[in-house]
Amino acid sequence: MTSSQALTTGSDWLARAGLRPTRQRVALAALLVGDGQHRHVTAESLFAAVQDSGESVSLATVYNTLRAFCDAGLLQEVTVDGSKSYFDTNTHDHPHFFWEDENRLSDAPADQLEIARLPDAPEGAEIASVDVVIRLRRTPATDR
């Protein structure tokens, strides 16, 4: 896909959510969805990618734009610990693998996950969502 096609795809993505296509939003959207593939990014990794593309966007703008994309339903925020969030372009409910040794998030096969029962929500509350993050680490190589 060409750079021009990626920008068009990003602009269309923003328009479907009713977001104004500012230069910064279009640049970030093109990186996130321009090739039609789903992404799991951190604000820092997206900031590095936009810098590599030659665009001038501050890290604060990246954070604010990711928040706006989440608020518009374009991204799903996945928190892997109290201080680290990933942003997923696939907003459908699905589980994730978090590769601890690589600090990388990827989709886990949803058809292999079974949740038999959830606890009742406390009085006055309802369950809004269930996030499943399966933490992985590489096993040491063994001699056979």
N, CA, C and O atoms as CSV, one atom per row, in Angstrom:
chain,resi,resn,atom,element,x,y,z
A,1,MET,N,N,0.847,-1.177,0.000
A,1,MET,CA,C,0.000,0.000,0.000
A,1,MET,C,C,0.889,1.235,0.000
A,1,MET,O,O,1.890,1.291,0.715
A,2,THR,N,N,0.523,2.213,-0.798
A,2,THR,CA,C,1.318,3.431,-0.884
A,2,THR,C,C,1.043,4.339,0.303
A,2,THR,O,O,0.064,4.165,1.028
A,3,SER,N,N,1.915,5.295,0.482
A,3,SER,CA,C,1.750,6.276,1.560
A,3,SER,C,C,0.450,7.053,1.381
A,3,SER,O,O,-0.245,7.343,2.355
A,4,SER,N,N,0.127,7.385,0.146
A,4,SER,CA,C,-1.114,8.112,-0.147
A,4,SER,C,C,-2.343,7.279,0.214
A,4,SER,O,O,-3.309,7.805,0.767
A,5,GLN,N,N,-2.310,5.980,-0.098
A,5,GLN,CA,C,-3.425,5.092,0.243
A,5,GLN,C,C,-3.563,4.957,1.758
A,5,GLN,O,O,-4.676,4.921,2.282
A,6,ALA,N,N,-2.429,4.881,2.459
A,6,ALA,CA,C,-2.456,4.767,3.920
A,6,ALA,C,C,-3.103,6.005,4.534
A,6,ALA,O,O,-3.890,5.897,5.474
A,7,LEU,N,N,-2.768,7.185,3.997
A,7,LEU,CA,C,-3.363,8.426,4.514
A,7,LEU,C,C,-4.862,8.455,4.255
A,7,LEU,O,O,-5.635,8.892,5.108
A,8,THR,N,N,-5.274,7.989,3.076
A,8,THR,CA,C,-6.707,7.946,2.754
A,8,THR,C,C,-7.430,6.986,3.686
A,8,THR,O,O,-8.507,7.300,4.193
A,9,THR,N,N,-6.844,5.819,3.913
A,9,THR,CA,C,-7.444,4.844,4.827
A,9,THR,C,C,-7.553,5.440,6.225
A,9,THR,O,O,-8.587,5.303,6.879
A,10,GLY,N,N,-6.493,6.101,6.687
A,10,GLY,CA,C,-6.519,6.744,8.006
A,10,GLY,C,C,-7.569,7.832,8.086
A,10,GLY,O,O,-8.265,7.944,9.096
A,11,SER,N,N,-7.698,8.640,7.036
A,11,SER,CA,C,-8.714,9.705,7.014
A,11,SER,C,C,-10.112,9.121,7.052
A,11,SER,O,O,-10.976,9.629,7.767
A,12,ASP,N,N,-10.347,8.052,6.287
A,12,ASP,CA,C,-11.656,7.384,6.282
A,12,ASP,C,C,-11.995,6.836,7.665
A,12,ASP,O,O,-13.136,6.938,8.114
A,13,TRP,N,N,-10.995,6.252,8.342
A,13,TRP,CA,C,-11.160,5.686,9.681
A,13,TRP,C,C,-11.612,6.778,10.650
A,13,TRP,O,O,-12.512,6.566,11.462
A,14,LEU,N,N,-10.980,7.941,10.555
A,14,LEU,CA,C,-11.343,9.069,11.419
A,14,LEU,C,C,-12.745,9.571,11.097
A,14,LEU,O,O,-13.526,9.874,11.999
A,15,ALA,N,N,-13.058,9.656,9.818
A,15,ALA,CA,C,-14.370,10.164,9.403
A,15,ALA,C,C,-15.495,9.264,9.908
A,15,ALA,O,O,-16.539,9.761,10.328
A,16,ARG,N,N,-15.295,7.950,9.872
A,16,ARG,CA,C,-16.333,7.028,10.352
A,16,ARG,C,C,-16.638,7.251,11.829
A,16,ARG,O,O,-17.751,6.988,12.282
A,17,ALA,N,N,-15.652,7.735,12.577
A,17,ALA,CA,C,-15.856,7.987,14.006
A,17,ALA,C,C,-16.268,9.428,14.278
A,17,ALA,O,O,-16.501,9.803,15.427
A,18,GLY,N,N,-16.359,10.234,13.230
A,18,GLY,CA,C,-16.754,11.630,13.403
A,18,GLY,C,C,-15.658,12.513,13.963
A,18,GLY,O,O,-15.939,13.574,14.521
A,19,LEU,N,N,-14.398,12.085,13.819
A,19,LEU,CA,C,-13.280,12.890,14.323
A,19,LEU,C,C,-12.742,13.798,13.223
A,19,LEU,O,O,-12.638,13.398,12.064
A,20,ARG,N,N,-12.407,15.009,13.602
A,20,ARG,CA,C,-11.831,15.975,12.664
A,20,ARG,C,C,-10.456,15.474,12.224
A,20,ARG,O,O,-9.636,15.109,13.067
A,21,PRO,N,N,-10.195,15.451,10.927
A,21,PRO,CA,C,-8.923,14.909,10.434
A,21,PRO,C,C,-7.790,15.940,10.459
A,21,PRO,O,O,-7.403,16.466,9.416
A,22,THR,N,N,-7.265,16.222,11.646
A,22,THR,CA,C,-6.113,17.128,11.737
A,22,THR,C,C,-4.897,16.433,11.140
A,22,THR,O,O,-4.888,15.214,10.973
A,23,ARG,N,N,-3.884,17.207,10.823
A,23,ARG,CA,C,-2.666,16.637,10.241
A,23,ARG,C,C,-2.081,15.556,11.147
A,23,ARG,O,O,-1.678,14.496,10.668
A,24,GLN,N,N,-2.034,15.822,12.463
A,24,GLN,CA,C,-1.458,14.860,13.393
A,24,GLN,C,C,-2.310,13.594,13.477
A,24,GLN,O,O,-1.776,12.485,13.479
A,25,ARG,N,N,-3.626,13.755,13.547
A,25,ARG,CA,C,-4.508,12.588,13.634
A,25,ARG,C,C,-4.396,11.728,12.380
A,25,ARG,O,O,-4.351,10.501,12.470
A,26,VAL,N,N,-4.349,12.360,11.224
A,26,VAL,CA,C,-4.243,11.604,9.969
A,26,VAL,C,C,-2.921,10.848,9.928
A,26,VAL,O,O,-2.885,9.686,9.522
A,27,ALA,N,N,-1.841,11.490,10.342
A,27,ALA,CA,C,-0.531,10.828,10.337
A,27,ALA,C,C,-0.537,9.611,11.265
A,27,ALA,O,O,-0.040,8.546,10.897
A,28,LEU,N,N,-1.095,9.767,12.462
A,28,LEU,CA,C,-1.135,8.654,13.414
A,28,LEU,C,C,-2.100,7.566,12.938
A,28,LEU,O,O,-1.802,6.378,13.064
A,29,ALA,N,N,-3.247,7.961,12.396
A,29,ALA,CA,C,-4.211,6.984,11.892
A,29,ALA,C,C,-3.617,6.176,10.747
A,29,ALA,O,O,-3.839,4.969,10.661
A,30,ALA,N,N,-2.871,6.825,9.874
A,30,ALA,CA,C,-2.246,6.116,8.750
A,30,ALA,C,C,-1.281,5.050,9.258
A,30,ALA,O,O,-1.212,3.957,8.695
A,31,LEU,N,N,-0.537,5.359,10.317
A,31,LEU,CA,C,0.382,4.373,10.892
A,31,LEU,C,C,-0.374,3.225,11.570
A,31,LEU,O,O,0.077,2.080,11.550
A,32,LEU,N,N,-1.515,3.540,12.162
A,32,LEU,CA,C,-2.275,2.521,12.896
A,32,LEU,C,C,-3.067,1.597,11.972
A,32,LEU,O,O,-3.084,0.385,12.185
A,33,VAL,N,N,-3.719,2.149,10.953
A,33,VAL,CA,C,-4.633,1.333,10.134
A,33,VAL,C,C,-4.393,1.449,8.638
A,33,VAL,O,O,-5.139,0.874,7.847
A,34,GLY,N,N,-3.373,2.177,8.243
A,34,GLY,CA,C,-3.140,2.453,6.831
A,34,GLY,C,C,-2.958,1.237,5.950
A,34,GLY,O,O,-3.292,1.273,4.766
A,35,ASP,N,N,-2.427,0.151,6.515
A,35,ASP,CA,C,-2.227,-1.047,5.692
A,35,ASP,C,C,-3.306,-2.100,5.920
A,35,ASP,O,O,-3.234,-3.200,5.372
A,36,GLY,N,N,-4.308,-1.759,6.731
A,36,GLY,CA,C,-5.409,-2.687,6.962
A,36,GLY,C,C,-5.130,-3.775,7.975
A,36,GLY,O,O,-5.995,-4.616,8.221
A,37,GLN,N,N,-3.949,-3.785,8.569
A,37,GLN,CA,C,-3.591,-4.784,9.576
A,37,GLN,C,C,-3.858,-4.229,10.970
A,37,GLN,O,O,-3.769,-3.021,11.193
A,38,HIS,N,N,-4.186,-5.115,11.903
A,38,HIS,CA,C,-4.376,-4.686,13.290
A,38,HIS,C,C,-3.024,-4.475,13.958
A,38,HIS,O,O,-2.041,-5.141,13.633
A,39,ARG,N,N,-2.995,-3.542,14.892
A,39,ARG,CA,C,-1.772,-3.177,15.610
A,39,ARG,C,C,-2.014,-3.164,17.107
A,39,ARG,O,O,-3.121,-2.904,17.579
A,40,HIS,N,N,-0.943,-3.452,17.843
A,40,HIS,CA,C,-0.886,-3.244,19.290
A,40,HIS,C,C,0.301,-2.306,19.497
A,40,HIS,O,O,1.447,-2.686,19.258
A,41,VAL,N,N,0.025,-1.094,19.938
A,41,VAL,CA,C,1.092,-0.107,20.089
A,41,VAL,C,C,1.044,0.503,21.481
A,41,VAL,O,O,0.005,0.512,22.141
A,42,THR,N,N,2.176,1.002,21.905
A,42,THR,CA,C,2.228,1.878,23.072
A,42,THR,C,C,2.342,3.300,22.537
A,42,THR,O,O,2.642,3.502,21.361
A,43,ALA,N,N,2.107,4.268,23.388
A,43,ALA,CA,C,2.276,5.656,22.956
A,43,ALA,C,C,3.708,5.889,22.499
A,43,ALA,O,O,3.951,6.595,21.520
A,44,GLU,N,N,4.648,5.294,23.210
A,44,GLU,CA,C,6.056,5.482,22.883
A,44,GLU,C,C,6.420,4.842,21.542
A,44,GLU,O,O,7.172,5.425,20.761
A,45,SER,N,N,5.886,3.638,21.272
A,45,SER,CA,C,6.219,2.983,19.998
A,45,SER,C,C,5.570,3.722,18.826
A,45,SER,O,O,6.161,3.807,17.749
A,46,LEU,N,N,4.369,4.254,19.023
A,46,LEU,CA,C,3.727,5.023,17.961
A,46,LEU,C,C,4.462,6.342,17.745
A,46,LEU,O,O,4.608,6.791,16.608
A,47,PHE,N,N,4.923,6.962,18.827
A,47,PHE,CA,C,5.718,8.189,18.722
A,47,PHE,C,C,6.985,7.931,17.913
A,47,PHE,O,O,7.340,8.732,17.048
A,48,ALA,N,N,7.667,6.824,18.186
A,48,ALA,CA,C,8.886,6.483,17.432
A,48,ALA,C,C,8.561,6.259,15.954
A,48,ALA,O,O,9.311,6.695,15.080
A,49,ALA,N,N,7.455,5.586,15.676
A,49,ALA,CA,C,7.076,5.320,14.285
A,49,ALA,C,C,6.743,6.609,13.538
A,49,ALA,O,O,7.106,6.764,12.372
A,50,VAL,N,N,6.057,7.526,14.203
A,50,VAL,CA,C,5.711,8.781,13.529
A,50,VAL,C,C,6.957,9.630,13.308
A,50,VAL,O,O,7.055,10.334,12.303
A,51,GLN,N,N,7.908,9.570,14.234
A,51,GLN,CA,C,9.169,10.286,14.041
A,51,GLN,C,C,9.927,9.700,12.851
A,51,GLN,O,O,10.493,10.438,12.045
A,52,ASP,N,N,9.936,8.368,12.743
A,52,ASP,CA,C,10.609,7.704,11.626
A,52,ASP,C,C,9.973,8.057,10.284
A,52,ASP,O,O,10.641,8.035,9.250
A,53,SER,N,N,8.685,8.381,10.305
A,53,SER,CA,C,7.987,8.720,9.067
A,53,SER,C,C,8.264,10.166,8.626
A,53,SER,O,O,7.895,10.573,7.524
A,54,GLY,N,N,8.918,10.928,9.503
A,54,GLY,CA,C,9.260,12.298,9.153
A,54,GLY,C,C,8.239,13.332,9.599
A,54,GLY,O,O,8.430,14.528,9.375
A,55,GLU,N,N,7.155,12.885,10.229
A,55,GLU,CA,C,6.148,13.820,10.726
A,55,GLU,C,C,6.629,14.441,12.034
A,55,GLU,O,O,7.426,13.850,12.763
A,56,SER,N,N,6.133,15.635,12.312
A,56,SER,CA,C,6.469,16.324,13.552
A,56,SER,C,C,5.247,16.290,14.472
A,56,SER,O,O,4.316,17.082,14.323
A,57,VAL,N,N,5.270,15.364,15.416
A,57,VAL,CA,C,4.189,15.201,16.381
A,57,VAL,C,C,4.831,14.982,17.744
A,57,VAL,O,O,5.730,14.152,17.880
A,58,SER,N,N,4.378,15.717,18.753
A,58,SER,CA,C,4.958,15.563,20.088
A,58,SER,C,C,4.416,14.306,20.769
A,58,SER,O,O,3.360,13.792,20.401
A,59,LEU,N,N,5.151,13.826,21.761
A,59,LEU,CA,C,4.693,12.667,22.532
A,59,LEU,C,C,3.382,12.981,23.247
A,59,LEU,O,O,2.508,12.118,23.337
A,60,ALA,N,N,3.233,14.198,23.756
A,60,ALA,CA,C,1.979,14.585,24.410
A,60,ALA,C,C,0.808,14.515,23.433
A,60,ALA,O,O,-0.288,14.099,23.808
A,61,THR,N,N,1.032,14.917,22.192
A,61,THR,CA,C,-0.020,14.832,21.172
A,61,THR,C,C,-0.369,13.385,20.879
A,61,THR,O,O,-1.538,13.059,20.674
A,62,VAL,N,N,0.635,12.510,20.857
A,62,VAL,CA,C,0.377,11.085,20.638
A,62,VAL,C,C,-0.517,10.553,21.758
A,62,VAL,O,O,-1.514,9.883,21.489
A,63,TYR,N,N,-0.165,10.848,23.010
A,63,TYR,CA,C,-0.991,10.403,24.143
A,63,TYR,C,C,-2.422,10.933,24.030
A,63,TYR,O,O,-3.382,10.177,24.176
A,64,ASN,N,N,-2.558,12.233,23.772
A,64,ASN,CA,C,-3.889,12.838,23.676
A,64,ASN,C,C,-4.687,12.255,22.513
A,64,ASN,O,O,-5.894,12.045,22.633
A,65,THR,N,N,-4.030,11.997,21.405
A,65,THR,CA,C,-4.711,11.450,20.236
A,65,THR,C,C,-5.137,10.008,20.482
A,65,THR,O,O,-6.239,9.620,20.093
A,66,LEU,N,N,-4.293,9.214,21.116
A,66,LEU,CA,C,-4.678,7.836,21.452
A,66,LEU,C,C,-5.901,7.842,22.370
A,66,LEU,O,O,-6.806,7.025,22.207
A,67,ARG,N,N,-5.926,8.755,23.327
A,67,ARG,CA,C,-7.079,8.863,24.229
A,67,ARG,C,C,-8.333,9.239,23.435
A,67,ARG,O,O,-9.402,8.674,23.661
A,68,ALA,N,N,-8.204,10.190,22.509
A,68,ALA,CA,C,-9.349,10.590,21.677
A,68,ALA,C,C,-9.828,9.427,20.804
A,68,ALA,O,O,-11.031,9.242,20.624
A,69,PHE,N,N,-8.892,8.647,20.266
A,69,PHE,CA,C,-9.258,7.488,19.453
A,69,PHE,C,C,-9.996,6.450,20.303
A,69,PHE,O,O,-10.959,5.843,19.835
A,70,CYS,N,N,-9.556,6.245,21.538
A,70,CYS,CA,C,-10.253,5.319,22.452
A,70,CYS,C,C,-11.654,5.835,22.763
A,70,CYS,O,O,-12.626,5.081,22.707
A,71,ASP,N,N,-11.753,7.113,23.087
A,71,ASP,CA,C,-13.053,7.709,23.417
A,71,ASP,C,C,-14.029,7.603,22.249
A,71,ASP,O,O,-15.238,7.494,22.456
A,72,ALA,N,N,-13.504,7.634,21.015
A,72,ALA,CA,C,-14.350,7.542,19.813
A,72,ALA,C,C,-14.650,6.096,19.430
A,72,ALA,O,O,-15.400,5.844,18.487
A,73,GLY,N,N,-14.057,5.133,20.168
A,73,GLY,CA,C,-14.305,3.725,19.875
A,73,GLY,C,C,-13.427,3.152,18.778
A,73,GLY,O,O,-13.686,2.051,18.292
A,74,LEU,N,N,-12.388,3.882,18.379
A,74,LEU,CA,C,-11.496,3.409,17.320
A,74,LEU,C,C,-10.420,2.468,17.838
A,74,LEU,O,O,-9.916,1.627,17.094
A,75,LEU,N,N,-10.069,2.606,19.098
A,75,LEU,CA,C,-9.027,1.790,19.722
A,75,LEU,C,C,-9.543,1.220,21.030
A,75,LEU,O,O,-10.458,1.758,21.653
A,76,GLN,N,N,-8.930,0.119,21.423
A,76,GLN,CA,C,-9.191,-0.492,22.724
A,76,GLN,C,C,-7.898,-0.378,23.531
A,76,GLN,O,O,-6.830,-0.758,23.050
A,77,GLU,N,N,-7.990,0.137,24.738
A,77,GLU,CA,C,-6.816,0.205,25.610
A,77,GLU,C,C,-6.723,-1.091,26.399
A,77,GLU,O,O,-7.699,-1.547,26.996
A,78,VAL,N,N,-5.531,-1.675,26.390
A,78,VAL,CA,C,-5.275,-2.911,27.132
A,78,VAL,C,C,-4.160,-2.613,28.123
A,78,VAL,O,O,-3.032,-2.313,27.732
A,79,THR,N,N,-4.483,-2.697,29.405
A,79,THR,CA,C,-3.495,-2.427,30.447
A,79,THR,C,C,-2.870,-3.742,30.877
A,79,THR,O,O,-3.573,-4.673,31.270
A,80,VAL,N,N,-1.547,-3.816,30.801
A,80,VAL,CA,C,-0.869,-5.060,31.170
A,80,VAL,C,C,-0.314,-5.006,32.583
A,80,VAL,O,O,-0.069,-6.047,33.192
A,81,ASP,N,N,-0.116,-3.829,33.099
A,81,ASP,CA,C,0.174,-3.638,34.517
A,81,ASP,C,C,-0.217,-2.207,34.837
A,81,ASP,O,O,-0.702,-1.494,33.958
A,82,GLY,N,N,-0.023,-1.783,36.035
A,82,GLY,CA,C,-0.506,-0.462,36.430
A,82,GLY,C,C,0.087,0.693,35.664
A,82,GLY,O,O,-0.484,1.784,35.651
A,83,SER,N,N,1.236,0.475,35.017
A,83,SER,CA,C,1.900,1.598,34.373
A,83,SER,C,C,2.066,1.434,32.870
A,83,SER,O,O,2.593,2.334,32.217
A,84,LYS,N,N,1.635,0.316,32.300
A,84,LYS,CA,C,1.873,0.069,30.877
A,84,LYS,C,C,0.567,-0.245,30.156
A,84,LYS,O,O,-0.127,-1.207,30.484
A,85,SER,N,N,0.248,0.590,29.165
A,85,SER,CA,C,-0.945,0.366,28.354
A,85,SER,C,C,-0.557,0.179,26.902
A,85,SER,O,O,0.371,0.809,26.395
A,86,TYR,N,N,-1.288,-0.698,26.253
A,86,TYR,CA,C,-1.180,-0.905,24.819
A,86,TYR,C,C,-2.507,-0.481,24.210
A,86,TYR,O,O,-3.547,-0.517,24.867
A,87,PHE,N,N,-2.457,-0.084,22.960
A,87,PHE,CA,C,-3.649,0.335,22.248
A,87,PHE,C,C,-3.817,-0.591,21.054
A,87,PHE,O,O,-2.901,-0.775,20.253
A,88,ASP,N,N,-5.001,-1.167,20.954
A,88,ASP,CA,C,-5.288,-2.208,19.971
A,88,ASP,C,C,-6.291,-1.670,18.962
A,88,ASP,O,O,-7.327,-1.126,19.344
A,89,THR,N,N,-5.990,-1.819,17.674
A,89,THR,CA,C,-6.918,-1.372,16.638
A,89,THR,C,C,-8.088,-2.337,16.467
A,89,THR,O,O,-9.086,-1.984,15.840
A,90,ASN,N,N,-7.983,-3.541,17.012
A,90,ASN,CA,C,-9.080,-4.508,16.973
A,90,ASN,C,C,-9.933,-4.273,18.215
A,90,ASN,O,O,-9.537,-4.644,19.320
A,91,THR,N,N,-11.085,-3.667,18.040
A,91,THR,CA,C,-11.917,-3.286,19.178
A,91,THR,C,C,-12.933,-4.356,19.569
A,91,THR,O,O,-13.711,-4.153,20.502
A,92,HIS,N,N,-12.938,-5.489,18.872
A,92,HIS,CA,C,-13.826,-6.586,19.259
A,92,HIS,C,C,-13.265,-7.279,20.493
A,92,HIS,O,O,-12.050,-7.298,20.691
A,93,ASP,N,N,-14.134,-7.848,21.326
A,93,ASP,CA,C,-13.677,-8.559,22.515
A,93,ASP,C,C,-12.821,-9.743,22.102
A,93,ASP,O,O,-13.243,-10.585,21.310
A,94,HIS,N,N,-11.624,-9.797,22.644
A,94,HIS,CA,C,-10.725,-10.920,22.382
A,94,HIS,C,C,-9.608,-10.915,23.429
A,94,HIS,O,O,-9.264,-9.867,23.975
A,95,PRO,N,N,-9.046,-12.097,23.703
A,95,PRO,CA,C,-7.955,-12.182,24.684
A,95,PRO,C,C,-6.616,-11.798,24.058
A,95,PRO,O,O,-6.466,-11.740,22.838
A,96,HIS,N,N,-5.661,-11.540,24.929
A,96,HIS,CA,C,-4.318,-11.159,24.487
A,96,HIS,C,C,-3.250,-11.998,25.175
A,96,HIS,O,O,-3.429,-12.465,26.300
A,97,PHE,N,N,-2.150,-12.174,24.482
A,97,PHE,CA,C,-0.917,-12.689,25.063
A,97,PHE,C,C,-0.015,-11.487,25.324
A,97,PHE,O,O,0.117,-10.604,24.476
A,98,PHE,N,N,0.604,-11.459,26.504
A,98,PHE,CA,C,1.631,-10.460,26.774
A,98,PHE,C,C,2.936,-11.194,26.969
A,98,PHE,O,O,3.098,-11.951,27.926
A,99,TRP,N,N,3.866,-10.970,26.061
A,99,TRP,CA,C,5.182,-11.613,26.100
A,99,TRP,C,C,6.062,-10.788,27.031
A,99,TRP,O,O,6.588,-9.747,26.637
A,100,GLU,N,N,6.222,-11.261,28.280
A,100,GLU,CA,C,6.934,-10.489,29.303
A,100,GLU,C,C,8.374,-10.189,28.924
A,100,GLU,O,O,8.862,-9.086,29.172
A,101,ASP,N,N,9.066,-11.166,28.322
A,101,ASP,CA,C,10.479,-10.961,28.003
A,101,ASP,C,C,10.684,-10.040,26.804
A,101,ASP,O,O,11.803,-9.585,26.563
A,102,GLU,N,N,9.633,-9.761,26.056
A,102,GLU,CA,C,9.729,-8.889,24.890
A,102,GLU,C,C,8.904,-7.612,25.051
A,102,GLU,O,O,8.952,-6.735,24.188
A,103,ASN,N,N,8.143,-7.495,26.153
A,103,ASN,CA,C,7.214,-6.364,26.334
A,103,ASN,C,C,6.368,-6.168,25.086
A,103,ASN,O,O,6.292,-5.071,24.532
A,104,ARG,N,N,5.727,-7.265,24.651
A,104,ARG,CA,C,4.958,-7.253,23.407
A,104,ARG,C,C,3.591,-7.863,23.646
A,104,ARG,O,O,3.459,-8.878,24.330
A,105,LEU,N,N,2.578,-7.234,23.078
A,105,LEU,CA,C,1.208,-7.721,23.178
A,105,LEU,C,C,0.789,-8.274,21.822
A,105,LEU,O,O,1.092,-7.682,20.785
A,106,SER,N,N,0.099,-9.400,21.829
A,106,SER,CA,C,-0.436,-9.972,20.593
A,106,SER,C,C,-1.798,-10.586,20.894
A,106,SER,O,O,-2.140,-10.849,22.047
A,107,ASP,N,N,-2.564,-10.806,19.836
A,107,ASP,CA,C,-3.870,-11.436,20.004
A,107,ASP,C,C,-3.695,-12.906,20.357
A,107,ASP,O,O,-2.801,-13.579,19.843
A,108,ALA,N,N,-4.551,-13.391,21.234
A,108,ALA,CA,C,-4.625,-14.820,21.552
A,108,ALA,C,C,-5.857,-15.368,20.840
A,108,ALA,O,O,-6.801,-14.622,20.580
A,109,PRO,N,N,-5.860,-16.651,20.524
A,109,PRO,CA,C,-7.013,-17.213,19.811
A,109,PRO,C,C,-8.275,-17.203,20.674
A,109,PRO,O,O,-8.359,-17.916,21.674
A,110,ALA,N,N,-9.238,-16.399,20.283
A,110,ALA,CA,C,-10.467,-16.253,21.050
A,110,ALA,C,C,-11.274,-17.544,21.095
A,110,ALA,O,O,-11.978,-17.805,22.070
A,111,ASP,N,N,-11.175,-18.349,20.045
A,111,ASP,CA,C,-11.965,-19.581,20.001
A,111,ASP,C,C,-11.446,-20.643,20.973
A,111,ASP,O,O,-12.103,-21.662,21.185
A,112,GLN,N,N,-10.269,-20.409,21.566
A,112,GLN,CA,C,-9.724,-21.361,22.530
A,112,GLN,C,C,-9.975,-20.938,23.977
A,112,GLN,O,O,-9.639,-21.673,24.905
A,113,LEU,N,N,-10.554,-19.776,24.168
A,113,LEU,CA,C,-10.822,-19.272,25.517
A,113,LEU,C,C,-12.249,-19.599,25.914
A,113,LEU,O,O,-13.193,-19.341,25.167
A,114,GLU,N,N,-12.390,-20.167,27.091
A,114,GLU,CA,C,-13.717,-20.435,27.629
A,114,GLU,C,C,-13.793,-19.866,29.038
A,114,GLU,O,O,-12.989,-20.216,29.903
A,115,ILE,N,N,-14.757,-18.994,29.262
A,115,ILE,CA,C,-15.026,-18.479,30.599
A,115,ILE,C,C,-16.383,-19.039,30.978
A,115,ILE,O,O,-17.409,-18.641,30.427
A,116,ALA,N,N,-16.378,-19.952,31.910
A,116,ALA,CA,C,-17.610,-20.663,32.264
A,116,ALA,C,C,-18.573,-19.789,33.050
A,116,ALA,O,O,-19.788,-19.887,32.875
A,117,ARG,N,N,-18.043,-18.943,33.906
A,117,ARG,CA,C,-18.926,-18.151,34.753
A,117,ARG,C,C,-18.161,-16.963,35.305
A,117,ARG,O,O,-16.980,-17.060,35.640
A,118,LEU,N,N,-18.859,-15.842,35.392
A,118,LEU,CA,C,-18.293,-14.654,36.018
A,118,LEU,C,C,-18.953,-14.461,37.375
A,118,LEU,O,O,-20.106,-14.851,37.562
A,119,PRO,N,N,-18.243,-13.869,38.317
A,119,PRO,CA,C,-18.881,-13.586,39.605
A,119,PRO,C,C,-19.949,-12.512,39.431
A,119,PRO,O,O,-19.883,-11.701,38.508
A,120,ASP,N,N,-20.928,-12.516,40.326
A,120,ASP,CA,C,-21.945,-11.473,40.309
A,120,ASP,C,C,-21.289,-10.142,40.656
A,120,ASP,O,O,-20.415,-10.069,41.519
A,121,ALA,N,N,-21.723,-9.101,39.972
A,121,ALA,CA,C,-21.225,-7.765,40.287
A,121,ALA,C,C,-21.806,-7.341,41.634
A,121,ALA,O,O,-22.918,-7.737,41.982
A,122,PRO,N,N,-21.068,-6.547,42.383
A,122,PRO,CA,C,-21.612,-6.044,43.653
A,122,PRO,C,C,-22.865,-5.220,43.410
A,122,PRO,O,O,-23.085,-4.712,42.310
A,123,GLU,N,N,-23.681,-5.092,44.443
A,123,GLU,CA,C,-24.917,-4.329,44.333
A,123,GLU,C,C,-24.612,-2.907,43.862
A,123,GLU,O,O,-23.692,-2.254,44.356
A,124,GLY,N,N,-25.400,-2.447,42.901
A,124,GLY,CA,C,-25.226,-1.098,42.372
A,124,GLY,C,C,-24.195,-0.999,41.264
A,124,GLY,O,O,-23.863,0.099,40.818
A,125,ALA,N,N,-23.684,-2.146,40.814
A,125,ALA,CA,C,-22.673,-2.142,39.752
A,125,ALA,C,C,-23.043,-3.176,38.704
A,125,ALA,O,O,-23.803,-4.109,38.966
A,126,GLU,N,N,-22.496,-2.995,37.520
A,126,GLU,CA,C,-22.639,-3.985,36.466
A,126,GLU,C,C,-21.287,-4.217,35.827
A,126,GLU,O,O,-20.436,-3.328,35.823
A,127,ILE,N,N,-21.084,-5.402,35.289
A,127,ILE,CA,C,-19.822,-5.720,34.627
A,127,ILE,C,C,-19.796,-5.001,33.286
A,127,ILE,O,O,-20.670,-5.218,32.446
A,128,ALA,N,N,-18.803,-4.152,33.083
A,128,ALA,CA,C,-18.672,-3.385,31.848
A,128,ALA,C,C,-17.885,-4.154,30.802
A,128,ALA,O,O,-18.202,-4.090,29.614
A,129,SER,N,N,-16.864,-4.879,31.229
A,129,SER,CA,C,-16.060,-5.667,30.298
A,129,SER,C,C,-15.199,-6.628,31.096
A,129,SER,O,O,-15.038,-6.493,32.308
A,130,VAL,N,N,-14.656,-7.595,30.390
A,130,VAL,CA,C,-13.718,-8.546,30.980
A,130,VAL,C,C,-12.487,-8.551,30.079
A,130,VAL,O,O,-12.575,-8.871,28.894
A,131,ASP,N,N,-11.358,-8.197,30.644
A,131,ASP,CA,C,-10.114,-8.194,29.886
A,131,ASP,C,C,-9.309,-9.425,30.264
A,131,ASP,O,O,-9.100,-9.703,31.445
A,132,VAL,N,N,-8.860,-10.156,29.260
A,132,VAL,CA,C,-8.048,-11.341,29.508
A,132,VAL,C,C,-6.682,-11.110,28.893
A,132,VAL,O,O,-6.547,-11.002,27.674
A,133,VAL,N,N,-5.668,-11.036,29.744
A,133,VAL,CA,C,-4.287,-10.906,29.307
A,133,VAL,C,C,-3.534,-12.099,29.872
A,133,VAL,O,O,-3.406,-12.250,31.087
A,134,ILE,N,N,-3.045,-12.932,28.992
A,134,ILE,CA,C,-2.302,-14.130,29.370
A,134,ILE,C,C,-0.820,-13.797,29.254
A,134,ILE,O,O,-0.313,-13.519,28.168
A,135,ARG,N,N,-0.140,-13.830,30.388
A,135,ARG,CA,C,1.287,-13.469,30.411
A,135,ARG,C,C,2.132,-14.678,30.041
A,135,ARG,O,O,1.931,-15.778,30.556
A,136,LEU,N,N,3.081,-14.453,29.138
A,136,LEU,CA,C,3.955,-15.523,28.660
A,136,LEU,C,C,5.407,-15.145,28.875
A,136,LEU,O,O,5.768,-13.968,28.890
A,137,ARG,N,N,6.228,-16.164,29.040
A,137,ARG,CA,C,7.681,-15.968,28.990
A,137,ARG,C,C,8.257,-17.163,28.264
A,137,ARG,O,O,7.702,-18.261,28.314
A,138,ARG,N,N,9.350,-16.950,27.602
A,138,ARG,CA,C,10.005,-18.017,26.848
A,138,ARG,C,C,10.525,-19.071,27.811
A,138,ARG,O,O,11.037,-18.754,28.884
A,139,THR,N,N,10.390,-20.316,27.415
A,139,THR,CA,C,10.956,-21.398,28.222
A,139,THR,C,C,12.415,-21.550,27.877
A,139,THR,O,O,12.796,-21.363,26.721
A,140,PRO,N,N,13.247,-21.886,28.853
A,140,PRO,CA,C,14.661,-22.075,28.551
A,140,PRO,C,C,14.849,-23.262,27.610
A,140,PRO,O,O,14.131,-24.259,27.689
A,141,ALA,N,N,15.811,-23.133,26.735
A,141,ALA,CA,C,16.110,-24.234,25.818
A,141,ALA,C,C,16.618,-25.424,26.624
A,141,ALA,O,O,17.406,-25.264,27.557
A,142,THR,N,N,16.170,-26.586,26.264
A,142,THR,CA,C,16.610,-27.797,26.954
A,142,THR,C,C,17.335,-28.701,25.979
A,142,THR,O,O,17.005,-28.759,24.794
A,143,ASP,N,N,18.331,-29.408,26.500
A,143,ASP,CA,C,19.048,-30.392,25.680
A,143,ASP,C,C,18.237,-31.654,25.609
A,143,ASP,O,O,17.642,-32.068,26.603
A,144,ARG,N,N,18.204,-32.263,24.471
A,144,ARG,CA,C,17.441,-33.508,24.324
A,144,ARG,C,C,18.351,-34.642,24.037
A,144,ARG,O,O,17.895,-35.774,23.880
